[in-house]
Amino acid sequence: MMNMLFSRFLGLVAFVGFLLTTGFASATTWYVDNFKGNNTYDGRSPEFLGGSPGTGPVSTIRLAIDRSGPCDTIVIVPGSGPYYEEIAVGASRHWGTALEPFTILGNGAVVSGDAPVPPAAWEWVADDVFRFFPPRLSGSLLLLDGEIVPCGEAEGSNEIRALKVGQWSQFGGWIHMRSDSKQKLASLPLRVTSLRSGLSLVGARFVRVKDLSFEGFSIDGVAVIDSFNFELSGVQCRHCARAGMSIAGASTGVLSSCSSSANGRFNLLVDTPARIVQSRMSVDDDGVLRSDLQNVPWTLLESAFPLPRNGFRASAGMGAPYIPRDANCFEGDR
């Protein structure tokens, strides 16, 4: 009897070892192309090969994620422009092994969460101040020609009148902005952060994301919660209202050759007890400020309007974040 149990135990150990070293034989590569792809295709080929419903790339990353399973790889083609969507990778199906992680290869693609401000959305408030109601009640950013529009410090109806021409602020859910005229304001190609977070890793294990950019989200570009052995390589985040990258919970992972700059409140926020190892990580617009912290719990803190050269602080250890109060462009969020 003991010999039989021991034999079964050895067989189980061998099977687990086989899975850890070889991965899953059924691991699949999925292809995404927002120019040539179609969500009626099966996603199994980078080019359309015909057939019904069609062998070829899908057009959205979200559908490829929905169809994928353990140890799969998703290959994204930069396509004809940004992918306007949110990506969520969870513990139930999206995980890998040490030798065969669940992988998203961005190939330089951009995932965007901003949306155009409709010219007709603006309405007059007082003097030369106009307003519109954005997709999010707080934590918005206004963008113009790929840059953040300067934010004023108005927090009440009286202070809104103190906004300078070209400045804006969010109060009562509304975004207020001073302009010479409504016609001039409506003619500007303004965009506003709309979707919540670009990439969410929640309870994920052995997930690798490479060469993918996230910009224009109303919360975080990348949000990692309770995810283990993740790797972000060549990931770039900017113009996100709260944080470019946020690592929270009992997460452990690696940030390699990533950059996070020109975000609303935090460029990089690592909340204890999360642990990361990082190399060649740039968290400042001019690339001067770099942290060399390795294998310790730490928190990189605020980089707010206006973005200062020393716009973050780091603490190796436990403790509450340092939150300066001198650039409040957000409501109900402190």
N, C-alpha and C positions, 0 to 999 in steps of 0.2 A: 504494500500500500504506500509506504513511504517513498519507495523507488518510483512509483507511478506519479506521485505528487511532485517529486523532485524533477522528473522528466518533463512534466507539464510546465513547471516553473522555468526550466531552462528553455523550453520552447517559447514561452511568453517573452522571456528576456531577449531571445534571438529575434523574435518578431518585432519587438519594440526597437531594438537596435537597427533592424533593417529599415524601419520607417524613418528613424532619425538620420540615417546615413544616405538613404536613397530618395526620401520624400514619397509623394504619392504618384503612382504610375498614371493616374488619371488627371494630373495637373495640366491645365489648359492655358494657352496664350490667347488673350482677347485683344482685339484691335479697335481703336476709336479714331475717327476722322470726321471733324465737323464740316468738312467741305465735300468729300466724296462719299462719306458714310450715310447710312440710312438705318433707322431703328427697326425696320422690318428685316434687315439682314441678320445673319446669325453671329456676326462678330468674330468669326474664326479665321479670317484672312485680311491682310492689309489692302487687298485689291478686290474689286467685285469680279467674281468668277462665274456669275450666272446661277441658274437653278431657282427653285421655288421652295421656301420664301426668299432665298438668295444668300449665297456665300460671299461675305464681304464685311467691311468694318461697320460698326454702329456709329451713330453720330453724337452720342452723349456718354460721358464718363459714368454717369449714374447708372445707366442701363448695363454697362459692362460690369460695374461693381455688383449689381443685382444678380447677374447671371454667373458670377465667378464663385469659386469655392476655395478650399484650403490649398495653399502652395501655388495658386495660379499667378499668372503674370498679365498685367494690363499694359499694353503699349499704346501711347497716345501720340498722334500725329499733330504737329502744330496747326495744321489746317489753314483756314482762311481768316482766322482771327481768334480772339479769346473765347473760351468756353464759359458761358454764363450759367453757372450751376454750383451746387454744393455737393461735396463728396463726403460720404460717411462710411467708415470702415469699422465693423464691430466684431465682437468676440465669437459670435455664433458660427460664422462661416469663413470669416476673413482672417485667417491665421496661417502661419507657416512653421517651418522647423529651422534649426540653426543653419543647416546646409541648403535649405530650399525655402526661403522666406516668401510670404505673400508680397508681391512686388508691383509697384506702379512706376513705369518708366515714362517720364514726361517729355523727354526729348526737346526741352525748351519751351513747351507749351505754356500758355497763360490761362489761369482760371480766374474769372472776374466776378465780383458781386455787386458792381455798381449799375446804375440805371440812369437813363437820361431824365432830366427835369423837363416835363412838358411845358412849353412856352405859355400855354393858357392857364397853367396852374397858379401863376403868380397873381396875388391880389394886393391892392393898396392898403396900407395900415395908417401911416401918418407921415407928413413931410415927404421925404424921398425914400421911405422905408416900405418894402414890400415883403410878402410872406407867401409860403406854400406849405402844404402838409406832406411831409416825407413818408416813405414806407415804414420807418421806425420812429417811435415816439421819443427816443433819446439815443445818444451815441452815434449821431450822423456826422459824416464829413462831406463837404462840397468839393468837387474836383473840376478843374478847368484846364484843358490842354495837357492832361497828364500830371498836373500838379495840384496840391491842396490849396484851396482858397483860404486866405488868412481869416482867422476866427477872432471876433471881438470878445469882450468880456461882459456883454450885457446879459443880465439875468432877470430883469423885470421890465414892465411896460415903459417905465420912465427912462430906464437906462438904454433901452433899445434906440431911443432918439439920439443917443451919443455915439452910435455906430458911425464909423468913417465910411466914405464911399468905397465900395468893394469889399467891406467887411460883412460878416454874417454871424449870427448866433442862434441857438435853438432854445426856445422858451415856450412852455406850455404845449410842447409837442411840435409847434410850428417852427420852421426855419425862417428867420427874418434876415433881410439883407438890404443895405442901402445902395441905391443906384441913381444915376442922373434921371433915368426915366424907365417906365415899365417896358417900353419898346426896346430900349437898349438892353435891359436885363433879359427879356425874352429872346433876344437874338444871340445871346451867349450860349455856346454848346456846353452848358453845365451838366454835370452828372452828380449823383448822390449815392452814397453807400446804401445798399438795399438788402441783399441776402445776408444771412447771419454769419456763418463761418465757412471758409473755403474747404478745409479738410478737417474732419473730426475723427480721431482715433479713440475709440472708447472700448476699453477692455481687450484691446488687440494684442496679439503675441507674434513676435518675429515678423514684423511688417516693415518693408523697405520702400521709401518713396525717393525718387531720384529725378533731378533736373526738371522741376516743376515750379511755377511761380503762382502766387496768390495775391490778389490786390483788390481793393475796393469793397471790403466786407464790413458790415456794421458792428461786428464783435471782433472775431479773431481771424487772421489768415489761416493759421494752423492751430487747432486745439487738441491737445493730447491729454487724456484722462485715464488713469489706471491701466496703462498699456506697458507691456514688458518687452524688452529687447527690440525696440523699434529703432530704425535708422532713417534719418533725413539727410540726404546728400544732395548738395547743389540746389537746395530749396530756397527760394527768395520770397519775401513777404514785404509789402509796402501798402501804404494808404488804407490801412484797416483802422477802424475807429477806436477799438480798445487796445488790442495787442497784435503785433505781427505774428508772434509765436507765443503760445501759452502751454506750459507743461505743468500738469497738476496731478494730485493724488499720489498713489504709490507707483508712479511711472519710472521706468529706467530705460535709457536709450542713448543714442549717439547722434550728435549734430556735426556734420562734416561739410566744410566749404559752403555753409549757408550764409545768407545775409538777411537782415531785417532792418528797415530804415523808414523814416518819414511816416511813422504810424501815430495814431492819435494820442494814446496815453502811455503805452509800453511798446518798446521794440521787441524785447524778449522778457517774458515773465515766467520764472520757474518757481513754483510754489512748493515749499517743503511739505512732505518728505520726499518729493520727487528727486531723482538723481540722474544727471546726464554727464556724458563725456563729450567734449567738444574740441574741434580742431579747425583752425583757419575760419573762425566764426566772426563775421563782421556785424556789429550792431549799431553802427553809426554812419550817417550819410557820407562823411568824408573818409571813412575807412580808417581813421586814426585810432579810435578807441577800440581795443580788443581785450577780451578777458582770457587769462590763462588758467582759470580755475579748472581743476581736473578731479573727477571722482569725489566730489563733496556736495552735500546739499547746499544749494545757494539760490539767491533770488536777485535777478537783474530788474532794476526798477526804473521808474518813470522817464519817458522821453516825450515831452508834451510841447504844446505851442508856446512860444516859438521853440523850435528844436535847438537846444543848446549843445555846445561842443562836449560838455560833461553831463549829458542828459540822462545818465543812468547811474545808479549806485548798486554795488554788489555786496552781499553779506554772506559769508561762508558759515552757515549755521542757522539755528532756529530763530524765529523772530517775525514780527509783523512788518509788512512792507512799509517803506517810506513813501508817503504820498504828498508831494508839494501841493499847495493850495493856490498857486499864483497864476494858473492858466486854466480856469474852469470853463470849458466849452460844452460841458455835458450836464444834463439835468437828472437829478434823482439817482445819481450813480456814485456818489462819494460815500 
